[in-house]
Amino acid sequence: MANHARRIELTASDRAELERLQRSSAGPAGPSRRARAVLLLADETTGAEVARRTGYTSVQISRIRRRFVEDGLTGLIDRPRSGRPPQLTEAKRARIVALTLKAPPKGLTHWSTREIAERVGVSHATVHRIWQAHALQPHRVETFKFTTDPQAEAKIRDVVGLYLNPPTNAVVLSVDEKTQIQALERTQPLLPLRPNLPARQTHDYHRHGLTSLYAALEVASGRVLGECSERHTGADFLRFLKGVSRRYRGRELHVILDNSSTHSTPDVRDWLEKHPNVCFHFTPTGASWLNMVEAWFGILTRKSVRRGSFASVKDLVRHIGNYIAHWNEHPTPFVWTKSPAAIIRKAVRRGR
């Protein structure tokens, strides 16, 4: 009862400092909350009402009152907790970072949190926190590839120029083939999505054959022309190319494609000579990712093919045709944003 009898009287400077602490959002939450409790107590609010407003218990409000009366503003600061002091020194922190950046022991490809923790003498959770703080991700790896094409810079500027500034009244098409699409049939029917349960499928399957998809992405609109073929030859490509040309009869066509041997057969070159309205623009060797239709192939794989189950190649071809029709109902054009100079800096290995 003695604590409740102690009246809190604030000087003008104490009240100003308490109000500043109460408004502060940069520091720890504890002192701010205690400052609010003291201000309420100083305004003669009952301890029970202060507890209700601040979320403290009555015992905690009594303790806050006593600490402020005895120690003033310093009584509101968090006090050291009991137990062992933290064992993570700056030297250990630096050692964890340095060790992570070094090669792991022989036989390992990368460090794990537990291996680092055992080596340094801390918990694996501590290693994980340090990795997060320093943006270290040893478990991840990314791939890269330089093109060695001697005409790489010119080809990059040519292809990206078509994306960014297409010729007036011309059609720009990104053309390629996705080969060896497998018709896989799951051994059991797929189990549909249910609340709290994802869709499920068996891991094993029957193989029913392959098909290749030739596709032409209209860069301006995002529409796709596609045709499946049993084979992947120059004759198959030329047949598809002729169909595309008929679709855009009388239009100037700029076709972006990679350096596959099927794109440069004698028959294809002869056909190009007879159709001067069609112009090929090749991506650099080893840089087929520059071909925009590759992005659409990725969407096709994720949203249409990968989770499908097909009893025959004919079923697979029909399924792909349905997806192309669905895509073309509301086509989404891809927007190229990176400049040729930025691509050249990252993708072209220059001589030393």
C-alpha positions in Angstrom: 0.0 0.0 0.0 2.9 2.3 0.6 3.7 2.6 -3.1 0.1 3.8 -3.9 0.4 6.6 -1.3 3.5 8.1 -3.0 2.3 11.1 -5.0 4.1 11.8 -8.3 4.8 15.5 -8.8 6.4 16.4 -12.1 8.6 19.4 -12.9 8.1 21.1 -16.2 11.3 19.6 -17.6 10.3 16.1 -16.3 6.9 16.3 -18.0 8.4 17.5 -21.3 10.9 14.6 -21.2 8.2 12.1 -20.4 6.0 13.4 -23.2 9.0 13.1 -25.6 9.6 9.5 -24.5 5.9 8.6 -24.9 5.9 9.9 -28.5 9.2 8.3 -29.4 9.1 5.5 -32.0 12.8 5.2 -32.6 13.9 3.6 -29.3 12.8 0.6 -27.3 9.1 0.3 -26.6 9.5 -0.2 -22.8 10.5 3.3 -21.7 7.8 4.9 -24.0 5.1 2.7 -22.3 6.4 3.4 -18.8 6.5 7.2 -19.5 2.8 7.0 -20.5 2.0 5.2 -17.2 3.9 7.8 -15.2 2.1 10.7 -16.9 -1.3 9.1 -16.1 -0.3 8.5 -12.5 0.9 12.2 -12.3 -2.6 13.2 -13.4 -4.0 11.3 -10.5 -5.4 8.4 -12.5 -5.9 5.4 -10.4 -3.5 2.5 -10.6 -6.2 0.1 -11.8 -7.2 2.5 -14.6 -3.6 3.1 -15.6 -3.1 -0.7 -15.8 -6.2 -1.0 -18.0 -5.0 1.7 -20.4 -1.4 0.6 -20.7 -1.8 -3.2 -20.5 0.3 -3.5 -17.4 -0.8 -5.4 -14.3 -1.5 -3.5 -11.0 1.7 -5.0 -9.6 3.7 -3.6 -12.5 2.1 -0.2 -12.2 3.1 -0.1 -8.5 6.7 -1.0 -9.4 6.8 1.7 -12.1 5.5 4.3 -9.5 8.2 3.3 -7.0 11.0 3.3 -9.5 10.1 6.8 -10.7 9.7 8.2 -7.2 13.1 6.8 -6.2 15.2 7.2 -9.3 13.4 9.7 -11.5 13.6 9.4 -15.3 16.5 6.9 -15.0 14.1 4.5 -13.3 12.2 4.1 -16.5 15.2 2.7 -18.5 15.4 -1.1 -19.1 17.6 -2.7 -16.5 20.0 -5.5 -17.3 18.4 -8.9 -17.2 19.7 -11.8 -15.1 21.5 -14.7 -16.6 24.6 -15.2 -18.7 25.9 -12.2 -20.7 25.7 -12.6 -24.5 28.6 -14.7 -25.8 28.7 -13.2 -29.4 31.6 -10.8 -29.6 32.5 -8.7 -32.6 35.5 -10.9 -33.2 33.2 -13.9 -33.5 30.8 -12.1 -35.7 33.7 -11.1 -38.0 35.0 -14.6 -38.0 31.6 -16.0 -39.0 31.4 -13.6 -42.0 35.0 -14.3 -43.0 34.6 -18.1 -42.8 31.4 -18.0 -44.8 33.2 -16.1 -47.6 36.0 -18.8 -47.7 35.9 -22.1 -49.4 34.2 -24.9 -47.3 36.1 -28.0 -46.3 37.0 -30.6 -49.0 34.0 -32.6 -50.1 31.5 -29.7 -49.5 30.2 -27.3 -52.1 29.0 -24.7 -49.6 28.7 -23.9 -45.9 25.6 -24.6 -43.8 24.6 -22.8 -40.7 25.3 -25.8 -38.5 28.8 -26.4 -39.9 29.7 -22.7 -39.3 28.2 -22.9 -35.9 30.2 -26.0 -34.9 33.4 -24.4 -36.2 32.9 -21.1 -34.3 31.1 -22.3 -31.2 27.7 -20.5 -31.5 24.2 -21.7 -32.3 23.1 -22.2 -35.9 20.3 -19.6 -35.3 23.0 -17.0 -34.5 24.8 -17.9 -37.8 21.5 -17.5 -39.6 20.9 -14.1 -38.2 24.4 -12.9 -39.1 24.0 -14.2 -42.6 20.7 -12.3 -42.9 22.3 -9.1 -41.6 25.1 -9.4 -44.1 22.9 -10.6 -47.1 24.9 -13.9 -47.3 23.2 -16.8 -48.9 25.6 -19.7 -49.4 22.8 -22.1 -50.2 22.0 -20.2 -53.4 23.9 -20.2 -56.7 23.2 -18.4 -60.0 24.4 -19.2 -63.5 25.9 -16.8 -66.0 27.4 -17.1 -69.4 29.5 -14.8 -71.6 28.9 -14.8 -75.3 32.1 -15.2 -77.4 30.4 -14.2 -80.7 32.7 -11.8 -82.4 29.7 -9.9 -83.7 27.9 -9.9 -80.3 27.7 -6.2 -79.8 26.3 -5.5 -83.2 23.7 -8.3 -82.8 22.7 -7.1 -79.4 22.2 -3.5 -80.6 20.2 -4.9 -83.6 17.9 -7.1 -81.6 17.3 -4.8 -78.7 16.8 -1.9 -81.2 13.9 -3.8 -82.7 12.4 -4.3 -79.2 12.8 -0.6 -78.2 12.2 1.1 -81.6 10.5 -1.2 -84.1 10.4 -0.1 -87.7 7.2 1.8 -88.7 4.5 -0.3 -90.3 6.6 -3.5 -89.9 5.9 -6.6 -87.8 8.6 -7.8 -85.4 8.3 -11.5 -84.5 10.3 -13.4 -81.9 10.6 -17.0 -83.2 12.0 -20.2 -81.7 11.1 -23.8 -81.1 10.7 -25.6 -77.8 11.9 -29.1 -78.5 11.3 -32.4 -76.7 8.1 -31.6 -74.8 7.2 -34.8 -73.2 3.7 -36.3 -73.1 3.7 -37.7 -69.5 0.7 -39.5 -68.1 0.6 -39.8 -64.3 0.0 -43.3 -63.1 -3.0 -42.2 -61.0 -5.6 -39.5 -61.5 -4.7 -36.1 -60.1 -6.3 -35.3 -56.7 -7.9 -31.8 -56.9 -7.4 -28.8 -54.7 -9.2 -28.8 -51.4 -9.3 -26.4 -48.4 -6.0 -26.8 -46.5 -4.8 -29.3 -49.2 -2.9 -28.5 -52.4 -3.6 -30.4 -55.6 -1.7 -33.7 -55.6 -0.2 -36.0 -58.2 1.9 -39.1 -58.3 5.6 -38.8 -58.8 5.7 -41.6 -61.4 4.4 -41.5 -64.9 4.2 -43.2 -68.3 6.0 -41.7 -71.3 4.0 -41.4 -74.5 6.4 -39.6 -76.8 7.6 -36.1 -77.7 6.6 -33.1 -79.7 8.3 -29.8 -80.7 6.5 -26.5 -80.6 7.4 -23.8 -83.1 6.2 -20.4 -81.9 6.2 -16.8 -83.2 5.6 -14.0 -80.6 4.3 -10.8 -82.1 6.4 -8.3 -80.0 4.0 -5.4 -80.3 0.8 -7.2 -79.3 2.0 -10.3 -77.4 -0.1 -12.6 -79.7 1.5 -16.0 -80.4 1.3 -18.2 -83.5 2.2 -21.8 -82.6 2.5 -25.2 -84.4 3.6 -28.5 -83.0 5.7 -30.9 -85.0 6.9 -34.5 -84.6 10.4 -33.6 -85.8 12.8 -30.7 -85.4 14.4 -30.2 -88.8 15.1 -27.4 -91.2 12.1 -28.5 -93.3 9.8 -28.3 -90.3 11.1 -24.8 -89.5 10.6 -23.7 -93.1 7.1 -25.0 -93.2 6.3 -23.0 -90.0 8.0 -19.9 -91.4 5.9 -20.1 -94.6 2.7 -20.3 -92.5 3.8 -17.2 -90.5 4.6 -15.4 -93.7 1.1 -16.1 -95.1 -0.4 -14.9 -91.9 1.2 -11.5 -92.4 1.0 -11.5 -96.2 2.2 -8.2 -97.8 3.8 -7.0 -94.5 7.4 -6.3 -93.8 8.6 -9.0 -91.3 11.5 -8.7 -89.0 12.2 -12.2 -87.4 14.4 -12.5 -84.3 15.8 -16.0 -83.8 18.8 -17.9 -82.5 21.6 -19.6 -84.3 20.1 -23.1 -84.5 21.4 -24.9 -87.6 17.8 -25.5 -88.7 17.4 -21.7 -89.2 20.1 -21.5 -91.8 19.7 -24.5 -94.1 20.1 -24.0 -97.8 16.3 -24.3 -98.3 15.7 -21.6 -95.7 18.3 -19.2 -97.3 16.8 -19.8 -100.8 13.3 -19.0 -99.5 14.6 -15.8 -97.8 16.1 -14.6 -101.1 12.7 -15.0 -102.8 10.9 -13.1 -100.0 12.8 -9.8 -99.5 10.0 -8.6 -97.1 11.3 -11.1 -94.5 14.5 -10.2 -92.7 16.3 -12.4 -90.1 17.9 -10.9 -87.0 20.1 -13.4 -85.2 20.8 -13.3 -81.4 24.5 -13.7 -80.5 25.9 -17.2 -80.1 25.2 -18.4 -76.6 22.6 -15.6 -75.9 19.3 -17.2 -77.0 17.8 -15.7 -73.8 17.8 -12.4 -75.8 15.0 -13.9 -77.8 11.7 -12.6 -76.2 9.7 -15.8 -77.0 11.9 -17.6 -74.5 10.0 -15.8 -71.7 6.7 -17.0 -73.2 8.0 -20.6 -73.3 8.7 -20.3 -69.6 5.1 -19.3 -68.9 3.8 -22.1 -71.1 5.9 -24.6 -69.1 4.8 -23.3 -65.7 1.1 -22.7 -66.4 0.2 -25.4 -69.0 2.6 -28.3 -69.4 4.5 -29.1 -66.2 1.5 -30.2 -64.1 -0.4 -31.8 -67.0 -1.1 -35.5 -67.5 -1.4 -36.6 -71.2 -2.5 -40.0 -72.4 -0.9 -39.4 -75.8 1.1 -36.9 -77.8 -2.1 -35.9 -79.6 -3.6 -35.0 -76.2 -0.5 -32.9 -75.4 -0.6 -31.1 -78.8 -4.3 -30.4 -78.3 -3.6 -29.0 -74.8 -0.9 -26.7 -76.0 -3.2 -25.5 -78.8 -5.9 -24.7 -76.2 -3.4 -22.8 -74.1 -2.3 -20.7 -77.1 -5.9 -19.9 -77.9 -6.5 -18.9 -74.3 -3.4 -16.7 -74.2 -4.4 -14.9 -77.4 -7.8 -14.0 -75.9 -6.0 -11.5 -73.7 -2.4 -11.4 -75.0 0.2 -9.6 -72.8 3.1 -8.0 -74.6 6.5 -8.1 -72.9 8.2 -4.8 -72.3 11.9 -4.7 -72.9 13.6 -2.3 -70.5 17.4 -2.9 -70.5 19.5 -0.9 -72.9 22.0 -2.5 -75.3 24.9 -0.9 -73.5 23.8 -2.4 -70.2 23.5 -5.9 -71.7 26.9 -5.6 -73.5 28.6 -4.8 -70.1 27.2 -7.9 -68.5 27.1 -10.5 -71.4 30.1 -9.8 -73.6 33.5 -10.9 -72.5 36.1 -8.5 -73.9 39.6 -9.4 -74.6 42.2 -8.6 -72.0 
